[in-house]
């Protein structure tokens, strides 16, 4: 495993474990499976584990694994404060105590203000005394590093970055989003201030794994044998400004493969040919993608039961693979479930759009997706 230093000289594994996508069973997270995968990751040198207050069951699962296997002190826990739920200073303490309890720990190594999109959100927290609260928690040893995760445009990212003495930040960044959201400009601005950057959505919700067939063939014939996922991860680790890349690993095979790549990849290791291949893949993807949805599910749940990411996944799949296979999968996964998740159930309330990190006009795009996907269901 390769390691990169945080602001205070601590070695952070350049591969981090994203705990949002722990495998689930009917009654919740599959604890035994998650335990095997987490312990395998720790054995392979991963020491950064990322979760959040709003990830169902994730904090509890991670805390239990670390406590029962007596490995809390071998890792860094990163979790997130749901700033969008906070209306009073009392709520700040209440939620933080709840997170400590869930995680079965007395301190958080990396604590993030979750999902900033606008400077006004930070202003709101300041009005509730968040700066004094952070200082108190740090002085009393309950928080080691304070940061924020971000979904918005570059200009607003820079404003928030410069608004406080942050210890680290977390951004969505991958070769398809190189110049959107915080983007490369934001990444470099943070690095210039000496602020470590944690990367989320490194493979854009799987889109950089499930490439169009044309891109897959080109990659297979012209690269060094890199898989689509490997190329996406190596593109990130090629950049010295990147501190840690999160991967939502939910199989032992994925853990082992990502550890292998993270043990080899270093800044500047990609060749000019590798970079050219990335640019060609980007061109192919953008020719066909219909909706820039990453599948993060921040838009969910829909009050009318629409499976928003599911509809967009199959809509994009129609243009990235075969229309017939995409529609067949759509019927299986949207129509044959107990509670269908069709886009036609949307009533246009636009509640989902307020939470979309990609700023997608969800209701409009759902209508498009429905027109394309549902002909197979018509009598």
C-alpha positions as CSV (number, residue, x, y, z in Angstrom):
1,X,0.0,0.0,0.0
2,X,1.2,3.5,-0.9
3,X,0.6,6.2,1.7
4,X,0.3,10.0,1.4
5,X,0.6,12.5,4.3
6,X,-2.2,14.6,5.8
7,X,-1.8,18.1,7.1
8,X,-0.1,16.9,10.3
9,X,2.2,14.3,8.8
10,X,0.0,11.3,9.4
11,X,0.3,8.6,6.8
12,X,-3.1,8.0,5.1
13,X,-3.5,5.0,2.8
14,X,-4.1,6.3,-0.8
15,X,-6.9,3.8,-1.0
16,X,-9.8,4.6,1.3
17,X,-12.8,2.4,2.1
18,X,-16.1,4.0,1.3
19,X,-18.7,2.4,3.6
20,X,-21.9,3.7,1.9
21,X,-22.2,0.6,-0.3
22,X,-21.8,-2.2,2.3
23,X,-23.8,-5.2,0.9
24,X,-27.3,-5.4,2.2
25,X,-29.7,-8.2,3.2
26,X,-33.5,-8.0,3.6
27,X,-33.2,-6.7,7.1
28,X,-30.2,-4.4,6.7
29,X,-26.5,-4.6,6.1
30,X,-24.9,-8.0,5.7
31,X,-22.6,-7.7,8.7
32,X,-20.6,-10.9,8.3
33,X,-19.8,-10.1,4.6
34,X,-18.9,-6.5,5.5
35,X,-16.7,-7.7,8.3
36,X,-14.7,-10.0,6.1
37,X,-14.2,-7.2,3.5
38,X,-13.2,-4.6,6.0
39,X,-10.7,-6.8,7.8
40,X,-9.2,-7.9,4.4
41,X,-8.8,-4.2,3.6
42,X,-7.1,-3.5,6.9
43,X,-4.8,-6.5,6.4
44,X,-3.9,-5.0,3.0
45,X,-2.9,-1.6,4.5
46,X,-6.1,0.4,4.1
47,X,-6.4,2.7,7.1
48,X,-9.0,5.3,6.1
49,X,-12.7,4.4,6.4
50,X,-15.4,6.8,5.3
51,X,-19.0,6.7,6.4
52,X,-21.8,9.3,7.3
53,X,-24.7,9.9,9.6
54,X,-27.3,9.4,6.8
55,X,-25.9,6.1,5.4
56,X,-28.4,3.6,6.8
57,X,-26.7,1.3,9.2
58,X,-23.2,2.2,8.0
59,X,-21.8,3.9,11.1
60,X,-23.2,1.1,13.4
61,X,-21.7,-1.6,11.2
62,X,-18.3,0.0,11.0
63,X,-18.2,0.7,14.7
64,X,-19.1,-2.9,15.6
65,X,-16.5,-4.4,13.2
66,X,-13.7,-2.2,14.6
67,X,-14.7,-2.9,18.2
68,X,-15.3,-6.6,18.0
69,X,-12.0,-7.1,16.1
70,X,-10.1,-4.8,18.4
71,X,-8.7,-2.7,15.5
72,X,-10.1,0.8,16.1
73,X,-6.6,2.1,16.8
74,X,-5.3,0.7,13.5
75,X,-7.5,2.9,11.4
76,X,-8.8,6.4,10.8
77,X,-12.6,6.9,10.9
78,X,-14.0,9.6,8.7
79,X,-17.7,10.4,9.2
80,X,-20.0,13.3,8.2
81,X,-22.1,15.8,10.1
82,X,-25.5,16.3,8.3
83,X,-25.4,20.1,8.2
84,X,-28.6,20.2,6.1
85,X,-30.6,18.8,9.0
86,X,-29.4,21.3,11.6
87,X,-31.7,24.0,12.9
88,X,-30.3,24.6,16.4
89,X,-27.0,24.5,18.3
90,X,-28.5,21.8,20.6
91,X,-28.8,19.5,17.5
92,X,-25.1,19.8,16.8
93,X,-24.2,18.1,20.1
94,X,-27.0,15.6,19.9
95,X,-26.1,14.3,16.5
96,X,-22.3,14.2,17.2
97,X,-22.9,12.2,20.4
98,X,-25.1,9.8,18.4
99,X,-22.4,9.3,15.8
100,X,-19.8,8.6,18.5
101,X,-22.2,6.0,20.0
102,X,-22.9,4.4,16.7
103,X,-19.2,4.1,15.9
104,X,-18.4,2.9,19.4
105,X,-15.5,5.4,19.8
106,X,-14.6,8.4,21.8
107,X,-13.2,10.4,18.9
108,X,-13.5,11.0,15.2
109,X,-10.2,11.2,13.2
110,X,-11.7,13.0,10.2
111,X,-15.0,14.8,10.7
112,X,-16.7,16.4,7.7
113,X,-19.5,19.0,7.2
114,X,-21.5,16.9,4.8
115,X,-22.4,17.9,1.3
116,X,-21.8,21.7,1.1
117,X,-23.2,23.2,-2.1
118,X,-23.3,26.8,-1.1
119,X,-21.5,29.3,1.2
120,X,-24.8,30.1,2.8
121,X,-24.8,26.7,4.5
122,X,-21.5,27.5,6.2
123,X,-22.9,30.9,7.2
124,X,-25.9,29.1,8.8
125,X,-23.7,26.9,10.8
126,X,-21.6,29.8,11.9
127,X,-24.7,31.5,13.2
128,X,-25.3,28.5,15.4
129,X,-21.8,28.6,16.9
130,X,-20.1,25.8,14.9
131,X,-16.7,27.4,14.9
132,X,-16.6,27.5,18.7
133,X,-18.0,24.0,18.9
134,X,-15.3,22.7,16.5
135,X,-12.6,24.3,18.6
136,X,-14.0,22.8,21.8
137,X,-14.2,19.3,20.3
138,X,-10.6,19.5,18.9
139,X,-9.2,20.8,22.2
140,X,-11.0,18.0,24.1
141,X,-9.7,15.3,21.7
142,X,-13.0,14.3,20.2
143,X,-12.2,15.5,16.7
144,X,-8.7,15.3,15.2
145,X,-9.3,16.9,11.7
146,X,-12.2,19.0,10.5
147,X,-13.2,19.2,6.9
148,X,-16.1,19.3,4.5
149,X,-17.4,17.3,1.5
150,X,-18.6,19.3,-1.5
151,X,-21.0,19.1,-4.4
152,X,-21.3,22.4,-6.3
153,X,-19.4,24.6,-8.7
154,X,-15.8,25.6,-8.6
155,X,-16.3,29.2,-7.6
156,X,-18.4,28.3,-4.5
157,X,-15.9,25.6,-3.6
158,X,-13.1,28.1,-3.5
159,X,-15.2,30.5,-1.4
160,X,-15.8,27.8,1.2
161,X,-12.2,26.5,1.0
162,X,-11.0,30.0,2.0
163,X,-13.7,30.6,4.7
164,X,-12.1,28.6,7.4
165,X,-8.9,26.9,8.5
166,X,-9.9,23.4,7.2
167,X,-7.7,20.4,7.8
168,X,-8.9,18.5,4.7
169,X,-11.7,18.4,2.2
170,X,-13.5,15.8,0.1
171,X,-14.6,16.3,-3.5
172,X,-16.2,14.4,-6.4
173,X,-13.4,14.0,-9.0
174,X,-12.7,11.6,-11.8
175,X,-11.5,11.9,-15.4
176,X,-15.0,12.6,-16.6
177,X,-15.5,15.3,-14.0
178,X,-12.1,16.9,-14.4
179,X,-13.5,20.3,-15.0
180,X,-16.9,20.2,-13.3
181,X,-17.8,20.6,-9.6
182,X,-14.6,21.5,-7.6
183,X,-12.6,20.1,-10.5
184,X,-8.9,20.2,-11.1
185,X,-8.9,23.9,-10.3
186,X,-10.3,23.2,-6.8
187,X,-8.0,20.2,-6.3
188,X,-5.0,22.3,-7.0
189,X,-6.2,25.3,-4.9
190,X,-6.6,23.0,-1.9
191,X,-3.2,21.5,-2.4
192,X,-1.6,25.0,-2.7
193,X,-3.0,25.7,0.8
194,X,-1.6,22.4,2.1
195,X,-5.1,20.9,2.5
196,X,-5.3,17.2,1.8
197,X,-8.0,16.2,-0.7
198,X,-10.1,13.0,-0.4
199,X,-11.7,11.8,-3.6
200,X,-15.3,10.4,-3.9
201,X,-17.0,9.0,-7.0
202,X,-13.6,8.1,-8.5
203,X,-15.4,5.9,-11.1
204,X,-18.5,8.1,-11.4
205,X,-20.9,5.7,-9.8
206,X,-19.7,2.8,-12.0
207,X,-19.8,4.7,-15.3
208,X,-16.1,4.5,-15.7
209,X,-16.2,0.7,-15.1
210,X,-19.1,-0.1,-17.4
211,X,-17.7,1.7,-20.5
212,X,-19.4,1.6,-23.9
213,X,-18.2,-1.4,-25.9
214,X,-16.3,0.8,-28.3
215,X,-14.3,2.2,-25.4
216,X,-13.8,-1.2,-23.8
217,X,-12.3,-2.6,-27.1
218,X,-10.1,0.4,-27.6
219,X,-8.8,0.1,-24.0
220,X,-8.2,-3.7,-24.3
221,X,-6.2,-3.3,-27.5
222,X,-4.1,-0.3,-26.7
223,X,-3.4,-0.1,-23.0
224,X,-1.0,-2.0,-20.7
225,X,-3.8,-4.4,-19.8
226,X,-5.5,-2.0,-17.4
227,X,-9.2,-2.6,-16.7
228,X,-11.5,0.3,-17.0
229,X,-11.6,0.6,-13.2
230,X,-7.8,0.4,-12.9
231,X,-7.3,3.1,-15.5
232,X,-9.8,5.4,-13.6
233,X,-8.0,4.8,-10.3
234,X,-4.5,5.2,-11.7
235,X,-5.5,8.5,-13.4
236,X,-6.3,9.8,-9.9
237,X,-3.2,8.5,-8.1
238,X,-1.1,9.9,-10.9
239,X,-1.8,13.3,-9.4
240,X,0.3,14.3,-6.3
241,X,-2.5,16.6,-5.1
242,X,-4.8,13.6,-4.5
243,X,-4.4,12.3,-0.9
244,X,-6.8,9.4,-0.7
245,X,-9.3,7.8,-3.2
246,X,-12.5,6.3,-1.8
247,X,-13.8,3.1,-3.2
248,X,-17.2,1.6,-2.2
249,X,-15.8,-1.9,-2.1
250,X,-18.4,-4.7,-1.5
251,X,-16.6,-7.9,-2.5
252,X,-13.4,-9.5,-1.4
253,X,-12.2,-9.6,-5.1
254,X,-12.7,-5.9,-5.4
255,X,-10.8,-5.2,-2.2
256,X,-7.8,-7.4,-3.3
257,X,-7.8,-5.8,-6.8
258,X,-7.9,-2.2,-5.5
259,X,-5.2,-2.9,-3.0
260,X,-3.0,-4.3,-5.7
261,X,-3.5,-1.2,-7.8
262,X,-3.0,1.1,-4.9
263,X,0.3,-0.6,-4.0
264,X,1.7,0.1,-7.5
265,X,0.3,3.5,-8.5
266,X,2.4,6.6,-7.7
267,X,2.3,10.2,-8.9
268,X,3.5,10.7,-12.4
269,X,3.4,7.0,-13.3
270,X,1.0,7.3,-16.3
271,X,2.5,7.8,-19.7
272,X,1.4,10.2,-22.4
273,X,-0.1,7.3,-24.2
274,X,-2.2,6.4,-21.1
275,X,-3.4,10.0,-20.9
276,X,-4.4,10.0,-24.6
277,X,-6.4,6.8,-24.0
278,X,-8.3,8.5,-21.2
279,X,-9.1,11.5,-23.5
280,X,-10.4,9.2,-26.2
281,X,-12.6,7.3,-23.7
282,X,-14.1,10.6,-22.5
283,X,-15.0,11.5,-26.0
284,X,-16.7,8.2,-26.5
285,X,-18.7,8.4,-23.3
286,X,-19.9,11.9,-23.9
287,X,-21.2,11.0,-27.3
288,X,-23.7,8.6,-25.7
289,X,-24.6,9.6,-22.1
290,X,-28.0,11.1,-21.6
291,X,-28.0,11.9,-17.9
292,X,-25.0,12.7,-15.7
293,X,-26.3,10.7,-12.7
294,X,-23.7,9.0,-10.5
295,X,-26.2,6.9,-8.5
296,X,-25.3,8.5,-5.2
297,X,-29.0,8.4,-4.2
298,X,-29.0,11.7,-2.4
299,X,-32.3,12.4,-4.3
300,X,-34.0,9.4,-2.6
301,X,-36.4,8.5,-1.3
302,X,-39.0,9.9,-3.7
303,X,-42.3,10.5,-1.9
304,X,-44.1,8.8,-4.9
305,X,-41.7,5.8,-5.0
306,X,-39.9,6.7,-8.2
307,X,-36.5,4.9,-8.3
308,X,-34.7,7.9,-9.7
309,X,-31.2,6.5,-10.1
310,X,-32.6,3.3,-11.4
311,X,-34.5,5.0,-14.2
312,X,-31.5,7.1,-15.2
313,X,-29.2,4.0,-15.1
314,X,-31.3,2.1,-17.7
315,X,-31.8,5.3,-19.7
316,X,-28.1,5.8,-20.0
317,X,-27.5,2.1,-20.6
318,X,-29.8,2.2,-23.6
319,X,-27.2,4.4,-25.3
320,X,-24.1,2.9,-23.9
321,X,-25.0,-0.7,-24.7
322,X,-28.0,-2.4,-26.4
323,X,-31.4,-0.8,-26.2
324,X,-33.1,-4.2,-25.9
325,X,-31.0,-5.4,-23.0
326,X,-31.4,-2.1,-21.2
327,X,-35.2,-2.2,-21.6
328,X,-35.3,-5.8,-20.5
329,X,-33.3,-5.0,-17.3
330,X,-35.6,-2.0,-16.8
331,X,-38.7,-4.1,-16.9
332,X,-37.2,-6.7,-14.5
333,X,-35.9,-4.2,-12.0
334,X,-38.6,-1.5,-12.1
335,X,-41.8,-3.4,-13.0
336,X,-41.5,-6.8,-11.3
337,X,-40.7,-5.5,-7.8
338,X,-43.4,-5.3,-5.2
339,X,-43.5,-1.5,-5.4
340,X,-42.7,-0.4,-9.0
341,X,-40.3,2.6,-9.4
342,X,-41.4,3.9,-12.8
343,X,-40.6,7.5,-13.8
344,X,-44.3,7.9,-14.7
345,X,-45.0,8.0,-11.0
346,X,-43.3,11.4,-10.7
347,X,-45.7,14.3,-9.9
348,X,-43.1,17.1,-10.4
349,X,-42.7,18.2,-6.8
350,X,-38.9,18.7,-7.5
351,X,-38.0,17.8,-3.9
352,X,-35.3,15.5,-5.3
353,X,-33.7,18.3,-7.3
354,X,-32.8,20.2,-4.1
355,X,-30.6,17.4,-3.0
356,X,-28.9,16.4,-6.3
357,X,-25.1,17.0,-6.2
358,X,-25.0,17.1,-10.0
359,X,-27.8,19.7,-10.3
360,X,-29.7,17.5,-12.7
361,X,-33.2,18.7,-13.8
362,X,-34.5,15.4,-12.5
363,X,-38.2,15.8,-13.2
364,X,-37.6,16.8,-16.8
365,X,-35.0,14.0,-17.4
366,X,-37.4,11.5,-15.8
367,X,-40.0,12.3,-18.5
368,X,-37.4,11.8,-21.2
369,X,-36.3,8.5,-19.7
370,X,-39.9,7.3,-19.4
371,X,-40.6,8.0,-23.0
372,X,-37.6,6.0,-24.0
373,X,-37.9,3.1,-21.6
374,X,-41.6,2.4,-21.4
375,X,-42.6,1.5,-25.1
376,X,-41.8,-2.1,-24.3
377,X,-44.6,-2.0,-21.6
378,X,-47.2,-0.5,-23.8
379,X,-50.0,-2.9,-25.1
